[in-house]
Amino acid sequence: MKTDIKAAGLSSKQFELVGKALADPRRMAILEAIGTAREYSCQRLCEQFPVTKGTISHHMKELVRAGLITARKEGPYRFYEVRREVLAAYTAELLRRVARVAGD
Protein backbone atom coordinates (compact mmCIF):
# COMPACT_ATOMS: atom_id res chain seq x y z
CA MET A 1 0.00 0.00 0.00
CA LYS A 2 1.58 3.28 -1.10
CA THR A 3 0.97 6.30 1.06
CA ASP A 4 0.40 9.94 0.18
CA ILE A 5 3.55 11.91 1.00
CA LYS A 6 3.40 15.50 -0.18
CA ALA A 7 6.51 17.56 -0.82
CA ALA A 8 5.75 19.66 2.27
CA GLY A 9 5.09 16.64 4.51
CA LEU A 10 2.44 14.07 5.23
CA SER A 11 -1.25 14.30 4.57
CA SER A 12 -3.32 14.89 7.71
CA LYS A 13 -4.70 11.35 7.51
CA GLN A 14 -1.26 9.76 7.24
CA PHE A 15 0.04 11.95 10.07
CA GLU A 16 -2.73 10.55 12.28
CA LEU A 17 -2.07 6.96 11.14
CA VAL A 18 1.64 7.27 11.93
CA GLY A 19 0.92 8.79 15.33
CA LYS A 20 -1.50 5.99 16.16
CA ALA A 21 0.93 3.34 14.97
CA LEU A 22 3.80 4.76 17.03
CA ALA A 23 1.65 5.13 20.16
CA ASP A 24 1.57 1.37 20.76
CA PRO A 25 4.68 0.31 22.75
CA ARG A 26 4.90 -3.15 21.17
CA ARG A 27 4.50 -1.73 17.66
CA MET A 28 7.23 0.80 18.42
CA ALA A 29 9.51 -2.01 19.61
CA ILE A 30 8.78 -3.98 16.43
CA LEU A 31 9.56 -0.92 14.29
CA GLU A 32 12.83 -0.43 16.18
CA ALA A 33 13.75 -4.08 15.61
CA ILE A 34 13.02 -3.83 11.88
CA GLY A 35 15.12 -0.67 11.73
CA THR A 36 18.22 -2.54 12.89
CA ALA A 37 18.55 -4.29 9.52
CA ARG A 38 18.00 -3.50 5.85
CA GLU A 39 15.26 -6.15 5.85
CA TYR A 40 13.74 -8.07 8.72
CA SER A 41 11.86 -11.34 8.31
CA CYS A 42 8.48 -12.06 9.85
CA GLN A 43 9.92 -15.32 11.15
CA ARG A 44 12.61 -13.41 13.03
CA LEU A 45 9.98 -11.08 14.53
CA CYS A 46 7.96 -14.09 15.70
CA GLU A 47 11.08 -15.49 17.38
CA GLN A 48 12.01 -12.18 19.00
CA PHE A 49 8.61 -11.16 20.36
CA PRO A 50 6.69 -13.46 22.73
CA VAL A 51 3.31 -13.02 21.04
CA THR A 52 1.26 -15.03 18.56
CA LYS A 53 1.76 -14.86 14.81
CA GLY A 54 -1.67 -13.24 14.61
CA THR A 55 -0.55 -10.45 16.93
CA ILE A 56 2.59 -9.86 14.88
CA SER A 57 0.46 -9.85 11.73
CA HIS A 58 -1.88 -7.22 13.22
CA HIS A 59 1.01 -4.95 14.20
CA MET A 60 2.62 -5.34 10.77
CA LYS A 61 -0.67 -4.46 9.07
CA GLU A 62 -0.90 -1.24 11.11
CA LEU A 63 2.71 -0.28 10.35
CA VAL A 64 2.20 -0.91 6.61
CA ARG A 65 -1.10 1.01 6.68
CA ALA A 66 0.65 3.99 8.28
CA GLY A 67 3.33 3.81 5.59
CA LEU A 68 6.11 3.21 8.12
CA ILE A 69 7.27 -0.07 6.58
CA THR A 70 7.09 -1.91 3.29
CA ALA A 71 6.44 -5.62 2.98
CA ARG A 72 7.97 -7.98 0.44
CA LYS A 73 6.92 -11.57 -0.06
CA GLU A 74 9.38 -14.22 -1.21
CA GLY A 75 7.78 -17.63 -1.43
CA PRO A 76 6.14 -18.34 1.91
CA TYR A 77 8.24 -15.69 3.69
CA ARG A 78 7.62 -11.99 4.32
CA PHE A 79 10.31 -9.39 4.77
CA TYR A 80 9.89 -5.85 6.08
CA GLU A 81 11.84 -2.64 5.67
CA VAL A 82 11.49 0.69 7.48
CA ARG A 83 10.55 3.66 5.29
CA ARG A 84 12.88 6.20 6.83
CA GLU A 85 11.59 8.98 4.57
CA VAL A 86 8.16 8.61 6.17
CA LEU A 87 9.68 8.83 9.65
CA ALA A 88 11.57 11.95 8.57
CA ALA A 89 8.40 13.51 7.12
CA TYR A 90 6.44 12.67 10.28
CA THR A 91 9.13 14.18 12.50
CA ALA A 92 9.27 17.34 10.38
CA GLU A 93 5.47 17.69 10.43
CA LEU A 94 5.33 17.09 14.19
CA LEU A 95 7.97 19.75 14.80
CA ARG A 96 6.14 22.15 12.46
CA ARG A 97 2.88 21.63 14.35
CA VAL A 98 4.48 21.99 17.77
CA ALA A 99 6.42 25.09 16.69
CA ARG A 100 3.19 26.62 15.33
CA VAL A 101 1.43 26.04 18.67
CA ALA A 102 4.42 27.25 20.70
CA GLY A 103 4.61 30.42 18.60
CA ASP A 104 0.97 31.39 19.24
N, C-alpha and C positions, 0 to 999 in steps of 0.2 A: 504494500500500500504506500504510494507516494504521498507526501504531505505538501501543503502549500506554504512555501517559505518565500516571502516577499523580499525584495532587495533591502528594505528598511527593517526587516525583522520578521517575526512570526505573525500569522493571522491571530486574531483574538481567540478563536476556537482552539487552534493548536497550542497557544500559550496556556490556556486552561487545561488542555489534555496533558501537556508536559508537567504542569504543576501538580495535577492529580496523580500522575504516574510517579513522580518523585516524592510525593508525600508518604508513600507506603514504605516503611523501613526495610522490609524484605525485598521489595522491588528495587530499592536503592542499592541494597547489598548485591543483588543480582547484576544490576547495571555496572557497579564497580568491578565485579568479578569479570564480566565480559570485557570491560575496558582494559584489563591487564594483558590482553592478547589481541592480535590482529583479528582472529576469529575464535569463537568459543563454541564448543559443541553442546547440544542439549544434554547429551549423555554425561558430559563432565559436570554440568549444572546439577543434574539429578544426583550425582555422586557427592557433590560439595554441599548441597543444601538438604537438610533432613525433612523434606516434605514430599508429598506424592507427585507423580508425574503430572497429574491433573492440575495441581497447584502451580507447578512450574509453567505449564502450558498457559494457564490463566495470566500469570505475570508477564510471560513473553508476549501474549496477545495485547496486553495493555501497553507494553513498551513499544511494540511495533505500531499500534494505533496512534500513539503519541508522536511517532516519527523518531524516537530516540535510538532505535536499532533497526537493522535490516536482517532479514532471514533468508538463508539460502538452503535449498534442499539438495542433497546428493545421495541418491538411492534412498535408503530408509532413514538416513541421518539428516539432522538440521544443524546448521551453523549460524551463529549470530555475530554481528559486528556493530559496534557503537557508531552512531552518526554524530561525530564530534562537531560538525557544522551546525547541527540543530541545538546541541548544548551551548555552543557559542552564541547563537542567535537568541536562545532563551535567556541566557545570562545578560546579554546586551539589552534585551527588552525589559527584563526585570530591573536592571539598573536605571534604565530610562524612566520607567514608571515610578520607582522609588525617588529618583532625583526630582521628578515633576512634583510629587507630593511634598517632598522636603522643601522645595523652593516656593511653595504656596504661602 
